[in-house]
Amino acid sequence: MRTAAALLLALVFAIPRALWAQTPPVPHYVQRVGERLPLDLPWTDEAGQNVTLRTVLGKKMPALIVFGYFKCPQLCSLVERGAVDSLRELGPSVGKDYDFIYLSIDPTDTAEDARGQRATSARAYGRADNLTGWHYLTGTPDSIRRTADAAGFQYRFDPASRQYAHPAGFLVISPDGTISRYFLGLDFQPGEIAAALRRARRGETGPTIFNLVLECFQGGRGASRKERLIWDGLWAAVALTVLAVGGGIGWMLWTEHRQGGHA
């Protein structure tokens, strides 16, 4: 009887593991502090001009790098706005002391999209009408993938929803493109950003931080209604199986105990 109970328990724990194995891994930042981004890959700026990260960083200033895409219905705008709100509280200014660089991960985003997003963020920053230091870049799939991989930024495209799953946050780089510090999530402390920018300006790196996995993706385990129904059905079956098997094990153990008491 105890052997049967053990086998049933093993089955209960095996089912969720099997289902989780079918779930795509959640994209997150792989922190690569001290490594350098590729600076000579082609990008297009908000004016439609061909640029590279090297030319954007030509003033030898540190920079914030934000990955996202302009059609994102989820966290992209919240990450960007959270960063801008924090930067507004700093003494150092965008364009004078550091650059703000937004790299679109969607190769279908255009320079016109970039111009609109750039103007919106600069207005939210609110310090001046001068847009110097605000760089919104679009790129080819190759440039996007190679830069994202170097930054440890994981993402994937879901054809059903036409959305990108990706983590929330940004990174600070030194003037030579070395990754100095990551900021993950949506809530950023201005003092920590200021300290990270000072370190990056000196060419120093900061520590890795707790990797908060906050995924920007609406679809969950399955983006389509059909996929969500399938997953909901699978997990409902798991729950019912656990309840049924647990009840069966409890009944068998109670029966075994009762028979032992009458022996």
Secondary structure per residue as TSV (DSSP state, phi and psi in degrees):
chain	resnum	aa	ss	phi	psi
A	1	M	-	360.0	-42.4
A	2	R	H	-65.3	-35.0
A	3	T	H	-63.9	-43.0
A	4	A	H	-62.1	-41.6
A	5	A	H	-63.0	-41.0
A	6	A	H	-63.8	-40.8
A	7	L	H	-65.1	-39.7
A	8	L	H	-65.6	-40.4
A	9	L	H	-62.4	-41.3
A	10	A	H	-60.8	-38.8
A	11	L	H	-64.7	-41.7
A	12	V	H	-58.3	-45.3
A	13	F	H	-78.0	-22.9
A	14	A	H	-74.4	-34.3
A	15	I	H	-63.0	-50.8
A	16	P	H	-60.3	-38.6
A	17	R	H	-62.7	-39.2
A	18	A	H	-65.5	-38.7
A	19	L	H	-69.4	-41.5
A	20	W	H	-62.5	-31.7
A	21	A	H	-64.3	-24.3
A	22	Q	T	-86.3	-7.4
A	23	T	S	-86.7	127.7
A	24	P	-	-59.6	142.7
A	25	P	-	-62.6	145.6
A	26	V	-	-74.3	124.7
A	27	P	-	-60.4	141.6
A	28	H	-	-152.1	173.5
A	29	Y	B	-83.2	126.5
A	30	V	-	-94.4	107.0
A	31	Q	-	-71.0	119.8
A	32	R	-	-117.3	50.8
A	33	V	T	-58.2	132.5
A	34	G	T	94.6	-13.0
A	35	E	-	-91.6	161.8
A	36	R	B	-110.9	141.1
A	37	L	-	-77.0	150.9
A	38	P	-	-70.0	123.2
A	39	L	-	-98.3	-9.5
A	40	D	S	-112.5	12.9
A	41	L	S	-76.9	148.1
A	42	P	-	-76.6	135.7
A	43	W	E	-134.3	169.0
A	44	T	E	-123.0	130.3
A	45	D	-	-87.9	-178.1
A	46	E	T	-66.4	-16.5
A	47	A	T	-92.6	0.7
A	48	G	S	84.5	11.5
A	49	Q	-	-90.3	146.3
A	50	N	E	-76.3	126.7
A	51	V	E	-138.5	172.4
A	52	T	-	-131.5	166.6
A	53	L	H	-63.0	-29.3
A	54	R	H	-64.2	-43.3
A	55	T	H	-69.7	-35.6
A	56	V	H	-65.0	-37.3
A	57	L	T	-88.0	18.2
A	58	G	T	-62.3	-20.9
A	59	K	T	-82.0	3.1
A	60	K	-	59.9	42.9
A	61	M	-	-114.7	156.9
A	62	P	-	-68.3	169.5
A	63	A	E	-150.3	152.2
A	64	L	E	-94.0	133.4
A	65	I	E	-113.3	120.9
A	66	V	E	-115.4	124.9
A	67	F	E	-97.1	140.1
A	68	G	E	179.8	-163.0
A	69	Y	-	-152.4	151.4
A	70	F	T	-74.2	-21.0
A	71	K	T	-96.0	10.2
A	72	C	-	-64.5	126.5
A	73	P	S	-90.7	1.9
A	74	Q	S	-116.4	-115.8
A	75	L	S	-85.1	-12.6
A	76	C	H	-54.3	-49.5
A	77	S	H	-66.7	-31.3
A	78	L	H	-69.8	-40.0
A	79	V	H	-62.7	-48.5
A	80	E	H	-61.2	-45.8
A	81	R	H	-68.0	-37.7
A	82	G	H	-62.5	-40.4
A	83	A	H	-66.0	-45.4
A	84	V	H	-63.2	-42.5
A	85	D	H	-60.7	-39.8
A	86	S	H	-68.9	-40.1
A	87	L	H	-64.7	-31.0
A	88	R	H	-62.9	-24.3
A	89	E	T	-88.0	-4.4
A	90	L	S	-85.8	152.8
A	91	G	S	-70.2	-50.1
A	92	P	S	-59.6	149.2
A	93	S	-	-117.4	148.0
A	94	V	B	-63.8	134.2
A	95	G	T	92.1	-27.9
A	96	K	T	-102.3	-40.6
A	97	D	T	-116.2	-21.7
A	98	Y	B	-162.6	165.3
A	99	D	E	-106.6	153.5
A	100	F	E	-114.2	117.3
A	101	I	E	-121.5	120.4
A	102	Y	E	-106.8	121.7
A	103	L	E	-109.0	115.8
A	104	S	E	-76.8	134.9
A	105	I	S	-94.0	0.6
A	106	D	-	-103.4	110.8
A	107	P	T	-66.4	-10.4
A	108	T	T	-88.7	-8.2
A	109	D	-	-65.2	146.9
A	110	T	-	-116.6	168.9
A	111	A	H	-62.5	-33.8
A	112	E	H	-64.0	-42.1
A	113	D	H	-59.1	-43.6
A	114	A	H	-63.7	-40.4
A	115	R	H	-62.0	-43.6
A	116	G	H	-63.7	-43.8
A	117	Q	H	-67.1	-38.9
A	118	R	H	-61.4	-45.9
A	119	A	H	-63.4	-39.5
A	120	T	H	-63.0	-45.8
A	121	S	H	-67.6	-40.3
A	122	A	H	-64.2	-38.2
A	123	R	H	-64.9	-41.1
A	124	A	H	-64.1	-34.7
A	125	Y	H	-64.5	-43.5
A	126	G	-	75.6	12.1
A	127	R	S	-88.7	-32.1
A	128	A	-	-165.7	165.4
A	129	D	S	-79.2	-12.7
A	130	N	-	-70.2	124.7
A	131	L	-	-95.4	10.3
A	132	T	T	-58.7	132.7
A	133	G	T	99.0	-12.2
A	134	W	E	-99.7	114.0
A	135	H	E	-123.5	118.2
A	136	Y	E	-117.2	110.3
A	137	L	E	-115.0	142.5
A	138	T	E	-116.7	155.9
A	139	G	E	-149.5	176.9
A	140	T	-	-79.1	161.0
A	141	P	H	-54.5	-36.9
A	142	D	H	-67.6	-47.5
A	143	S	H	-62.7	-41.0
A	144	I	H	-63.0	-50.8
A	145	R	H	-63.8	-44.9
A	146	R	H	-67.9	-37.9
A	147	T	H	-71.0	-43.1
A	148	A	H	-62.4	-42.3
A	149	D	H	-62.1	-42.8
A	150	A	H	-64.3	-33.2
A	151	A	H	-82.0	-8.9
A	152	G	T	75.9	20.3
A	153	F	B	-93.0	111.3
A	154	Q	-	-92.2	140.2
A	155	Y	-	-155.8	158.6
A	156	R	E	-149.6	150.2
A	157	F	E	-97.4	133.6
A	158	D	E	-104.7	108.3
A	159	P	T	-61.4	-33.5
A	160	A	T	-64.1	-44.5
A	161	S	T	-96.4	-12.2
A	162	R	T	57.4	41.4
A	163	Q	E	-123.7	161.8
A	164	Y	E	-106.3	131.7
A	165	A	E	-90.7	129.4
A	166	H	E	-162.4	162.5
A	167	P	E	-81.0	165.7
A	168	A	-	-102.5	136.2
A	169	G	E	144.8	-173.0
A	170	F	E	-153.0	174.3
A	171	L	E	-131.6	157.1
A	172	V	E	-109.6	132.5
A	173	I	E	-121.8	155.5
A	174	S	-	-80.8	170.1
A	175	P	T	-59.4	-22.1
A	176	D	T	-95.4	10.8
A	177	G	S	88.2	7.0
A	178	T	B	-76.6	132.9
A	179	I	E	-71.7	122.0
A	180	S	E	-104.3	-36.1
A	181	R	E	-162.7	146.5
A	182	Y	E	-108.5	146.7
A	183	F	E	-126.1	118.7
A	184	L	E	-114.3	146.7
A	185	G	S	99.3	-147.0
A	186	L	S	-124.9	-19.4
A	187	D	-	-106.9	114.4
A	188	F	-	-119.6	133.2
A	189	Q	-	-86.3	121.4
A	190	P	H	-55.4	-39.9
A	191	G	H	-62.4	-38.1
A	192	E	H	-69.9	-36.3
A	193	I	H	-65.8	-42.9
A	194	A	H	-60.9	-43.0
A	195	A	H	-64.5	-39.5
A	196	A	H	-65.4	-38.9
A	197	L	H	-66.7	-38.1
A	198	R	H	-64.4	-44.2
A	199	R	H	-61.5	-44.5
A	200	A	H	-64.3	-37.8
A	201	R	H	-61.2	-35.7
A	202	R	T	-82.0	-1.7
A	203	G	T	80.9	17.6
A	204	E	-	-98.7	162.9
A	205	T	-	-116.7	155.2
A	206	G	-	-103.1	-175.7
A	207	P	-	-80.0	160.2
A	208	T	-	-71.9	159.4
A	209	I	-	-127.5	169.0
A	210	F	-	-57.4	128.3
A	211	N	-	-85.4	93.3
A	212	L	-	-75.9	114.8
A	213	V	-	-88.8	95.6
A	214	L	-	-117.8	106.4
A	215	E	E	-91.4	132.3
A	216	C	E	-94.0	95.4
A	217	F	-	-170.1	130.9
A	218	Q	S	-85.4	-24.0
A	219	G	S	-76.1	-19.2
A	220	G	T	69.4	-141.8
A	221	R	T	-68.6	-29.8
A	222	G	-	-140.9	133.0
A	223	A	S	-78.1	-34.2
A	224	S	S	-83.7	161.1
A	225	R	H	-62.0	-39.1
A	226	K	H	-61.7	-45.2
A	227	E	H	-64.2	-40.3
A	228	R	H	-64.4	-39.5
A	229	L	H	-63.7	-39.7
A	230	I	H	-62.2	-47.0
A	231	W	H	-66.2	-40.6
A	232	D	H	-60.6	-40.9
A	233	G	H	-64.9	-40.1
A	234	L	H	-63.2	-45.3
A	235	W	H	-71.5	-30.7
A	236	A	H	-64.9	-39.6
A	237	A	H	-64.6	-39.5
A	238	V	H	-60.8	-46.4
A	239	A	H	-61.3	-43.8
A	240	L	H	-65.7	-38.1
A	241	T	H	-63.9	-44.6
A	242	V	H	-60.4	-45.2
A	243	L	H	-63.8	-43.9
A	244	A	H	-66.9	-45.8
A	245	V	H	-68.1	-40.6
A	246	G	H	-61.4	-42.0
A	247	G	H	-65.0	-39.4
A	248	G	H	-64.1	-41.9
A	249	I	H	-63.4	-43.4
A	250	G	H	-61.1	-42.7
A	251	W	H	-64.4	-41.9
A	252	M	H	-65.3	-42.2
A	253	L	H	-66.2	-37.6
A	254	W	H	-66.6	-41.6
A	255	T	H	-63.8	-42.3
A	256	E	H	-63.7	-41.3
A	257	H	H	-65.2	-40.3
A	258	R	H	-67.4	-40.1
A	259	Q	H	-66.1	-37.0
A	260	G	H	-65.5	-33.0
A	261	G	H	-71.9	-26.6
A	262	H	H	-90.7	-5.4
A	263	A	-	-68.9	360.0
